[in-house]
Amino acid sequence: MVLGLLVFASSIVYENRPAFFVSASGLLYGAGYFFCAPAFDFRFLYWTVLASYLSTILLLRTKVPK
């Protein structure tokens, strides 16, 4: 979740729309389970972890403006 938050904030700063939407999707999906998960299992957060990694890759592929 921390990686997702960092990528989410960085994608706003660098104006990377794909990374923004993928990280927002993962964070919103994980936030729903934060309050009402029936158990603390990794199977509930597969998409959150995958979205964090994918949005990190998308963010790193962005060219930083000079």
C-alpha positions as CSV (number, residue, x, y, z in Angstrom):
1,M,0.0,0.0,0.0
2,V,2.9,2.4,0.7
3,L,4.4,1.8,-2.7
4,G,1.0,2.4,-4.2
5,L,0.7,5.7,-2.4
6,L,4.2,6.8,-3.4
7,V,3.5,6.0,-7.1
8,F,0.1,7.6,-6.9
9,A,1.7,10.9,-5.6
10,S,4.6,10.7,-8.1
11,S,2.2,10.1,-11.1
12,I,0.4,13.3,-10.2
13,V,3.7,15.3,-10.1
14,Y,5.0,13.8,-13.3
15,E,1.6,13.9,-15.0
16,N,1.7,10.2,-16.0
17,R,-2.0,9.3,-16.6
18,P,-1.6,5.5,-17.1
19,A,0.4,5.2,-13.8
20,F,-2.1,7.4,-12.1
21,F,-5.1,5.3,-13.1
22,V,-3.5,2.0,-12.4
23,S,-2.3,3.0,-8.9
24,A,-5.6,4.6,-8.1
25,S,-7.4,1.4,-9.1
26,G,-5.2,-0.6,-6.8
27,L,-5.5,1.8,-3.9
28,L,-9.3,2.0,-4.1
29,Y,-9.5,-1.8,-4.4
30,G,-7.3,-2.3,-1.4
31,A,-9.0,0.4,0.6
32,G,-12.4,-1.4,0.4
33,Y,-10.9,-4.5,2.0
34,F,-9.1,-2.5,4.7
35,F,-12.4,-2.0,6.6
36,C,-14.4,-5.1,5.8
37,A,-12.1,-8.0,4.9
38,P,-13.3,-11.3,6.3
39,A,-9.7,-12.4,7.0
40,F,-6.1,-11.0,6.5
41,D,-5.1,-13.0,3.5
42,F,-2.9,-12.1,0.6
43,R,-5.5,-13.4,-1.9
44,F,-7.7,-10.4,-1.2
45,L,-4.9,-8.0,-2.3
46,Y,-3.4,-9.6,-5.4
47,W,-4.6,-6.7,-7.6
48,T,-3.3,-4.1,-5.2
49,V,0.2,-5.5,-5.3
50,L,0.1,-6.1,-9.0
51,A,-1.1,-2.6,-9.6
52,S,1.6,-1.1,-7.4
53,Y,4.3,-3.0,-9.4
54,L,2.7,-2.2,-12.8
55,S,2.3,1.5,-12.0
56,T,5.9,1.7,-10.8
57,I,7.1,0.3,-14.1
58,L,4.8,2.7,-16.0
59,L,6.2,5.6,-13.9
60,L,9.8,4.7,-14.5
61,R,9.3,4.6,-18.2
62,T,8.2,8.2,-18.2
63,K,10.7,10.8,-19.5
64,V,11.3,13.4,-16.9
65,P,11.0,17.0,-18.3
66,K,14.1,19.1,-18.0
